[in-house]
Amino acid sequence: MNSPRRHIPKLSSLSLLCGALLLLSGPRLSAQLSLAATVAFNNYSRTVESRLAQQHNSPNTFLVLPADPAALARLRSGQPLIEQITTPATPDSLLHHWRATAFVPGATAADFQRLLQNFSAYPHNFAPQILSSTVLSRTGVPGQLAGWGETGVPSERSVFAGVATPDSTLLRLRTRQHHVITVVLDTTFDVTFASLDLTHRYSTSRSTRVDQISPSGNDGFLYRLNTYWSYEQRDGGLYLQIESLSLTRNIPHGLAWAVKPYLESIPRESLVFTLTSARNALSKPQLKTAN
């Protein structure tokens, strides 16, 4: 006779599943984003964006790369660098900040900008996480640097590189996240592209609305998601660096031990997936020959 233990899930896995289900199907009141949490997220994102703006002012500080030559060599050999950045406590919510860096041999900054601005191809390049991509509005010239012409010569309207109005897009993405259970979200982003010069470019994506489609019946677990790309062309390839800020529901009282590992794994895994998908798409020969 088989032992009954073979049919009993591990306690940790069962607790994780129960915690996740409680987190995503709890009372609506516990899922509502408070004003204090909104203010805290906005203040922190401004701090991050101020630091990035200073980085993007100079080629010497454009990216945060390891000072250790061995670590930099591992990065250039194909090993991505994943970092969790300490965040302040936020009321009634959890704030997550991750940074990931990779190197793509032979790629250019123009290649990557074409990839990021090819919104209709997102469901292909970022499958299976992105289900659909819809451009709601767009200003600027797609594929052209802010303040620069197609040939890399400053346009007549620009005062100096990167000062002209950047390419800006209002984009709605339907995404699917599977972590113990599957969650489908409709998120609207305000996406902008700008540059320091032809080999140093960056993009900012700020969420303006997040709607949970499935499981339905509550306001969801994700409140805000901002993504910051910085990409630098040198050393025979392209350095990609992405930072993500996300604000999620707080952990229900008494369930931290069961839910916290699940909730903290989502931003990291999503960031790694995005970076890996972008690097894979960027490595395709047809992208580098696209017009």
C-alpha positions as a Markdown table, in Angstrom:
| # | Residue | x | y | z |
|---|---|---|---|---|
| 1 | Met | 0.0 | 0.0 | 0.0 |
| 2 | Asn | 1.3 | 3.4 | -0.9 |
| 3 | Ser | 2.0 | 5.8 | 1.9 |
| 4 | Pro | -0.6 | 8.6 | 2.1 |
| 5 | Arg | 2.2 | 11.1 | 2.4 |
| 6 | Arg | 2.8 | 10.8 | -1.4 |
| 7 | His | -0.5 | 12.5 | -2.0 |
| 8 | Ile | 0.0 | 15.4 | 0.4 |
| 9 | Pro | 1.6 | 18.6 | -1.0 |
| 10 | Lys | 4.5 | 20.1 | 0.9 |
| 11 | Leu | 3.4 | 22.4 | 3.6 |
| 12 | Ser | 5.4 | 25.3 | 2.2 |
| 13 | Ser | 4.0 | 25.0 | -1.3 |
| 14 | Leu | 0.4 | 24.7 | 0.1 |
| 15 | Ser | 0.9 | 27.7 | 2.3 |
| 16 | Leu | 2.3 | 29.7 | -0.6 |
| 17 | Leu | -0.6 | 28.8 | -2.8 |
| 18 | Cys | -3.1 | 29.7 | -0.1 |
| 19 | Gly | -1.4 | 33.0 | 0.6 |
| 20 | Ala | -1.3 | 33.9 | -3.0 |
| 21 | Leu | -5.0 | 33.2 | -3.4 |
| 22 | Leu | -5.9 | 35.2 | -0.3 |
| 23 | Leu | -3.7 | 38.1 | -1.6 |
| 24 | Leu | -5.5 | 38.2 | -4.9 |
| 25 | Ser | -9.0 | 37.5 | -3.8 |
| 26 | Gly | -9.2 | 39.4 | -0.6 |
| 27 | Pro | -11.7 | 42.1 | 0.3 |
| 28 | Arg | -11.9 | 45.1 | -2.1 |
| 29 | Leu | -11.1 | 47.5 | 0.8 |
| 30 | Ser | -7.7 | 45.9 | 1.3 |
| 31 | Ala | -6.9 | 46.2 | -2.4 |
| 32 | Gln | -7.5 | 50.0 | -2.7 |
| 33 | Leu | -4.5 | 52.2 | -3.2 |
| 34 | Ser | -4.2 | 54.8 | -0.4 |
| 35 | Leu | -3.3 | 58.4 | -1.0 |
| 36 | Ala | -0.3 | 58.0 | 1.3 |
| 37 | Ala | 1.0 | 55.1 | -0.8 |
| 38 | Thr | 0.6 | 57.1 | -4.0 |
| 39 | Val | 2.5 | 60.0 | -2.6 |
| 40 | Ala | 5.3 | 57.7 | -1.3 |
| 41 | Phe | 5.6 | 56.1 | -4.7 |
| 42 | Asn | 5.6 | 59.4 | -6.6 |
| 43 | Asn | 8.3 | 60.8 | -4.3 |
| 44 | Tyr | 10.5 | 57.8 | -4.7 |
| 45 | Ser | 10.1 | 57.7 | -8.4 |
| 46 | Arg | 11.1 | 61.3 | -8.6 |
| 47 | Thr | 14.2 | 60.6 | -6.7 |
| 48 | Val | 15.1 | 57.7 | -9.0 |
| 49 | Glu | 14.4 | 59.8 | -12.1 |
| 50 | Ser | 16.5 | 62.7 | -10.8 |
| 51 | Arg | 19.4 | 60.4 | -10.3 |
| 52 | Leu | 18.9 | 58.9 | -13.8 |
| 53 | Ala | 18.8 | 62.4 | -15.3 |
| 54 | Gln | 22.2 | 63.2 | -13.8 |
| 55 | Gln | 23.6 | 59.9 | -15.1 |
| 56 | His | 22.3 | 60.6 | -18.6 |
| 57 | Asn | 24.0 | 64.0 | -18.7 |
| 58 | Ser | 27.4 | 62.4 | -19.4 |
| 59 | Pro | 28.8 | 59.4 | -21.3 |
| 60 | Asn | 31.1 | 58.7 | -18.3 |
| 61 | Thr | 28.2 | 58.2 | -15.9 |
| 62 | Phe | 25.5 | 56.9 | -18.3 |
| 63 | Leu | 25.2 | 53.4 | -16.8 |
| 64 | Val | 25.8 | 51.8 | -13.4 |
| 65 | Leu | 28.4 | 49.2 | -14.3 |
| 66 | Pro | 30.5 | 47.0 | -11.9 |
| 67 | Ala | 33.9 | 48.5 | -11.0 |
| 68 | Asp | 35.4 | 45.0 | -10.6 |
| 69 | Pro | 37.0 | 44.0 | -14.0 |
| 70 | Ala | 36.1 | 40.4 | -13.4 |
| 71 | Ala | 32.4 | 41.2 | -12.9 |
| 72 | Leu | 32.5 | 43.4 | -16.0 |
| 73 | Ala | 34.1 | 40.5 | -17.9 |
| 74 | Arg | 31.3 | 38.1 | -16.8 |
| 75 | Leu | 28.7 | 40.7 | -17.9 |
| 76 | Arg | 30.3 | 41.0 | -21.4 |
| 77 | Ser | 30.6 | 37.2 | -21.7 |
| 78 | Gly | 26.8 | 36.9 | -21.4 |
| 79 | Gln | 26.0 | 36.7 | -17.7 |
| 80 | Pro | 23.4 | 39.3 | -16.7 |
| 81 | Leu | 23.7 | 41.3 | -13.6 |
| 82 | Ile | 20.6 | 41.4 | -11.4 |
| 83 | Glu | 20.4 | 43.8 | -8.4 |
| 84 | Gln | 17.8 | 44.5 | -5.8 |
| 85 | Ile | 17.8 | 48.1 | -4.6 |
| 86 | Thr | 16.8 | 48.9 | -1.0 |
| 87 | Thr | 13.6 | 51.0 | -0.9 |
| 88 | Pro | 11.9 | 53.0 | 1.9 |
| 89 | Ala | 8.9 | 51.6 | 3.6 |
| 90 | Thr | 5.6 | 52.7 | 2.1 |
| 91 | Pro | 2.2 | 52.9 | 3.9 |
| 92 | Asp | -0.4 | 50.2 | 3.0 |
| 93 | Ser | 1.8 | 48.8 | 0.2 |
| 94 | Leu | 5.1 | 47.3 | -0.9 |
| 95 | Leu | 7.6 | 49.1 | -3.0 |
| 96 | His | 10.0 | 47.1 | -5.2 |
| 97 | His | 13.1 | 48.4 | -7.1 |
| 98 | Trp | 15.2 | 46.1 | -9.3 |
| 99 | Arg | 18.0 | 46.8 | -11.8 |
| 100 | Ala | 19.3 | 44.4 | -14.4 |
| 101 | Thr | 22.1 | 44.8 | -16.9 |
| 102 | Ala | 23.2 | 42.7 | -20.0 |
| 103 | Phe | 25.6 | 43.0 | -22.9 |
| 104 | Val | 24.7 | 42.2 | -26.5 |
| 105 | Pro | 27.7 | 41.8 | -28.9 |
| 106 | Gly | 27.4 | 43.5 | -32.2 |
| 107 | Ala | 24.2 | 45.4 | -31.4 |
| 108 | Thr | 23.7 | 49.1 | -31.7 |
| 109 | Ala | 21.7 | 51.7 | -29.9 |
| 110 | Ala | 19.7 | 52.3 | -33.1 |
| 111 | Asp | 18.8 | 48.6 | -33.2 |
| 112 | Phe | 17.5 | 48.6 | -29.7 |
| 113 | Gln | 15.5 | 51.8 | -30.2 |
| 114 | Arg | 13.8 | 50.2 | -33.2 |
| 115 | Leu | 13.0 | 47.2 | -31.0 |
| 116 | Leu | 11.4 | 49.3 | -28.3 |
| 117 | Gln | 9.4 | 51.4 | -30.7 |
| 118 | Asn | 8.1 | 48.5 | -32.6 |
| 119 | Phe | 5.0 | 48.3 | -30.3 |
| 120 | Ser | 3.0 | 46.0 | -32.7 |
| 121 | Ala | 5.7 | 43.3 | -32.3 |
| 122 | Tyr | 5.6 | 43.3 | -28.5 |
| 123 | Pro | 3.3 | 40.2 | -28.3 |
| 124 | His | 5.9 | 38.4 | -30.5 |
| 125 | Asn | 9.1 | 39.7 | -29.0 |
| 126 | Phe | 7.9 | 39.5 | -25.4 |
| 127 | Ala | 5.7 | 36.4 | -25.5 |
| 128 | Pro | 4.1 | 34.8 | -23.6 |
| 129 | Gln | 4.0 | 37.7 | -21.1 |
| 130 | Ile | 2.6 | 40.4 | -23.4 |
| 131 | Leu | -0.7 | 39.3 | -25.0 |
| 132 | Ser | -1.5 | 42.5 | -26.9 |
| 133 | Ser | -0.2 | 46.0 | -27.5 |
| 134 | Thr | -2.3 | 49.0 | -28.5 |
| 135 | Val | -1.0 | 52.5 | -29.3 |
| 136 | Leu | -3.5 | 55.0 | -28.0 |
| 137 | Ser | -1.7 | 58.2 | -29.1 |
| 138 | Arg | 1.8 | 59.2 | -30.3 |
| 139 | Thr | 3.8 | 62.5 | -30.7 |
| 140 | Gly | 7.2 | 63.1 | -32.1 |
| 141 | Val | 8.9 | 61.2 | -34.9 |
| 142 | Pro | 9.2 | 57.4 | -34.3 |
| 143 | Gly | 12.7 | 56.1 | -34.8 |
| 144 | Gln | 14.3 | 59.5 | -34.6 |
| 145 | Leu | 16.3 | 60.8 | -31.7 |
| 146 | Ala | 15.0 | 63.8 | -29.9 |
| 147 | Gly | 16.7 | 66.8 | -31.4 |
| 148 | Trp | 18.5 | 64.8 | -34.1 |
| 149 | Gly | 17.8 | 64.1 | -37.7 |
| 150 | Glu | 17.8 | 60.7 | -39.3 |
| 151 | Thr | 21.5 | 61.0 | -40.3 |
| 152 | Gly | 22.6 | 61.9 | -36.8 |
| 153 | Val | 22.9 | 65.6 | -37.6 |
| 154 | Pro | 21.2 | 68.0 | -35.1 |
| 155 | Ser | 17.9 | 69.2 | -36.4 |
| 156 | Glu | 17.2 | 72.9 | -36.9 |
| 157 | Arg | 14.7 | 72.9 | -34.0 |
| 158 | Ser | 17.1 | 71.5 | -31.4 |
| 159 | Val | 19.4 | 73.7 | -29.3 |
| 160 | Phe | 21.6 | 70.7 | -28.4 |
| 161 | Ala | 21.4 | 66.9 | -28.3 |
| 162 | Gly | 18.4 | 65.6 | -26.4 |
| 163 | Val | 16.6 | 68.8 | -25.8 |
| 164 | Ala | 13.9 | 68.7 | -28.4 |
| 165 | Thr | 10.5 | 67.2 | -27.4 |
| 166 | Pro | 11.1 | 63.5 | -27.1 |
| 167 | Asp | 9.1 | 60.8 | -28.9 |
| 168 | Ser | 6.1 | 60.1 | -26.6 |
| 169 | Thr | 3.6 | 57.3 | -26.8 |
| 170 | Leu | 0.5 | 56.4 | -24.8 |
| 171 | Leu | 0.5 | 52.6 | -24.9 |
| 172 | Arg | -1.8 | 50.0 | -23.5 |
| 173 | Leu | -0.5 | 46.5 | -22.8 |
| 174 | Arg | -2.4 | 43.4 | -21.8 |
| 175 | Thr | 0.0 | 41.2 | -19.9 |
| 176 | Arg | -0.1 | 37.7 | -18.3 |
| 177 | Gln | 1.8 | 36.8 | -15.2 |
| 178 | His | 1.9 | 33.3 | -14.0 |
| 179 | His | 3.2 | 32.9 | -10.4 |
| 180 | Val | 1.3 | 30.0 | -8.7 |
| 181 | Ile | -1.8 | 31.4 | -10.3 |
| 182 | Thr | -2.3 | 33.4 | -13.5 |
| 183 | Val | -3.0 | 37.1 | -13.4 |
| 184 | Val | -4.0 | 39.2 | -16.5 |
| 185 | Leu | -3.5 | 42.9 | -16.4 |
| 186 | Asp | -4.4 | 45.8 | -18.7 |
| 187 | Thr | -1.9 | 48.6 | -18.1 |
| 188 | Thr | -1.6 | 52.0 | -19.8 |
| 189 | Phe | 1.9 | 53.5 | -20.0 |
| 190 | Asp | 3.2 | 56.9 | -20.9 |
| 191 | Val | 6.4 | 56.0 | -22.8 |
| 192 | Thr | 9.1 | 58.5 | -23.9 |
| 193 | Phe | 12.4 | 58.2 | -25.7 |
| 194 | Ala | 15.3 | 60.5 | -25.6 |
| 195 | Ser | 19.1 | 60.6 | -25.9 |
| 196 | Leu | 22.4 | 62.1 | -25.0 |
| 197 | Asp | 23.9 | 61.3 | -28.4 |
| 198 | Leu | 23.8 | 58.6 | -31.1 |
| 199 | Thr | 25.3 | 55.9 | -28.8 |
| 200 | His | 23.7 | 56.8 | -25.5 |
| 201 | Arg | 19.9 | 56.6 | -25.4 |
| 202 | Tyr | 17.2 | 56.0 | -22.8 |
| 203 | Ser | 13.5 | 55.4 | -22.4 |
| 204 | Thr | 11.0 | 56.0 | -19.6 |
| 205 | Ser | 7.7 | 54.1 | -19.2 |
| 206 | Arg | 5.3 | 55.2 | -16.4 |
| 207 | Ser | 2.1 | 53.5 | -15.7 |
| 208 | Thr | -1.0 | 55.7 | -15.7 |
| 209 | Arg | -3.6 | 53.0 | -15.1 |
| 210 | Val | -3.6 | 49.4 | -14.0 |
| 211 | Asp | -6.7 | 47.1 | -14.4 |
| 212 | Gln | -6.7 | 43.5 | -13.3 |
| 213 | Ile | -8.7 | 41.4 | -15.7 |
| 214 | Ser | -8.2 | 38.0 | -14.2 |
| 215 | Pro | -8.8 | 36.9 | -11.5 |
| 216 | Ser | -11.6 | 39.4 | -11.4 |
| 217 | Gly | -13.6 | 40.8 | -8.5 |
| 218 | Asn | -11.0 | 43.0 | -6.8 |
| 219 | Asp | -8.6 | 45.9 | -7.6 |
| 220 | Gly | -5.7 | 43.6 | -8.1 |
| 221 | Phe | -2.2 | 43.3 | -6.6 |
| 222 | Leu | -0.3 | 45.7 | -8.8 |
| 223 | Tyr | -0.8 | 49.5 | -8.3 |
| 224 | Arg | 2.0 | 51.1 | -10.2 |
| 225 | Leu | 4.9 | 50.0 | -12.6 |
| 226 | Asn | 7.6 | 52.3 | -13.9 |
| 227 | Thr | 10.4 | 51.0 | -16.2 |
| 228 | Tyr | 13.6 | 52.9 | -17.1 |
| 229 | Trp | 15.8 | 51.7 | -20.0 |
| 230 | Ser | 19.4 | 53.0 | -20.5 |
| 231 | Tyr | 21.5 | 51.7 | -23.3 |
| 232 | Glu | 25.0 | 52.5 | -24.3 |
| 233 | Gln | 26.8 | 51.4 | -27.5 |
| 234 | Arg | 30.5 | 50.6 | -26.9 |
| 235 | Asp | 33.1 | 47.8 | -26.6 |
| 236 | Gly | 31.8 | 46.2 | -29.8 |
| 237 | Gly | 28.2 | 45.9 | -28.6 |
| 238 | Leu | 25.4 | 47.3 | -26.6 |
| 239 | Tyr | 25.0 | 47.5 | -22.8 |
| 240 | Leu | 21.3 | 47.3 | -21.8 |
| 241 | Gln | 20.3 | 48.4 | -18.3 |
| 242 | Ile | 16.7 | 48.3 | -17.1 |
| 243 | Glu | 15.3 | 49.5 | -13.7 |
| 244 | Ser | 11.8 | 48.8 | -12.6 |
| 245 | Leu | 9.8 | 50.3 | -9.8 |
| 246 | Ser | 6.6 | 48.6 | -8.8 |
| 247 | Leu | 4.1 | 49.2 | -6.1 |
| 248 | Thr | 2.0 | 46.2 | -4.9 |
| 249 | Arg | -0.6 | 45.3 | -2.4 |
| 250 | Asn | 0.6 | 45.0 | 1.2 |
| 251 | Ile | 0.9 | 41.5 | 2.7 |
| 252 | Pro | -2.2 | 40.5 | 4.7 |
| 253 | His | -1.7 | 40.4 | 8.5 |
| 254 | Gly | -0.3 | 37.1 | 9.6 |
| 255 | Leu | 0.6 | 35.9 | 6.1 |
| 256 | Ala | 4.0 | 37.5 | 5.6 |
| 257 | Trp | 5.9 | 34.2 | 6.0 |
| 258 | Ala | 3.8 | 32.6 | 3.3 |
| 259 | Val | 3.1 | 35.5 | 0.8 |
| 260 | Lys | 6.2 | 37.6 | 1.0 |
| 261 | Pro | 8.5 | 35.2 | -1.0 |
| 262 | Tyr | 5.8 | 34.9 | -3.7 |
| 263 | Leu | 5.1 | 38.7 | -3.9 |
| 264 | Glu | 8.8 | 39.6 | -4.0 |
| 265 | Ser | 9.5 | 37.1 | -6.7 |
| 266 | Ile | 7.2 | 38.7 | -9.2 |
| 267 | Pro | 9.1 | 42.0 | -9.9 |
| 268 | Arg | 12.4 | 40.1 | -10.2 |
| 269 | Glu | 11.2 | 37.4 | -12.5 |
| 270 | Ser | 9.3 | 39.9 | -14.6 |
| 271 | Leu | 12.4 | 42.1 | -14.9 |
| 272 | Val | 14.6 | 39.1 | -15.9 |
| 273 | Phe | 12.1 | 38.0 | -18.4 |
| 274 | Thr | 11.9 | 41.4 | -20.0 |
| 275 | Leu | 15.7 | 41.8 | -20.2 |
| 276 | Thr | 16.2 | 38.3 | -21.6 |
| 277 | Ser | 13.4 | 38.7 | -24.2 |
| 278 | Ala | 14.8 | 42.0 | -25.3 |
| 279 | Arg | 18.3 | 40.6 | -25.6 |
| 280 | Asn | 17.1 | 37.6 | -27.6 |
| 281 | Ala | 15.1 | 39.8 | -30.0 |
| 282 | Leu | 18.0 | 42.1 | -30.3 |
| 283 | Ser | 20.3 | 39.2 | -31.3 |
| 284 | Lys | 18.1 | 38.3 | -34.3 |
| 285 | Pro | 19.8 | 39.3 | -37.6 |
| 286 | Gln | 16.6 | 40.6 | -39.2 |
| 287 | Leu | 16.3 | 43.3 | -36.6 |
| 288 | Lys | 19.7 | 44.8 | -37.5 |
| 289 | Thr | 18.8 | 45.0 | -41.1 |
| 290 | Ala | 15.3 | 46.5 | -40.5 |
| 291 | Asn | 14.7 | 49.9 | -42.0 |
